[in-house]
């Protein structure tokens, strides 16, 4: 694999995990505010971002 493509994929993995952590932070905020629906929605979004990261990760491993 081209080194530049490899680096860009790694950067994207980092962005996906960053987004997941950000969504978890939002989820905690809404949970503290007693807004369970919003908290749950952001937890689901966080999982989706982690799933994206793992797809890129698996692609690099293959």
Buried (B, 14 or more C-beta within 10 A) or exposed (E): EEEEEEEEBEEEBEBBBEBBEBBBEBBEEBBEEEBEEBBEBBBEBBEBBBEBBEEBBEEEEE
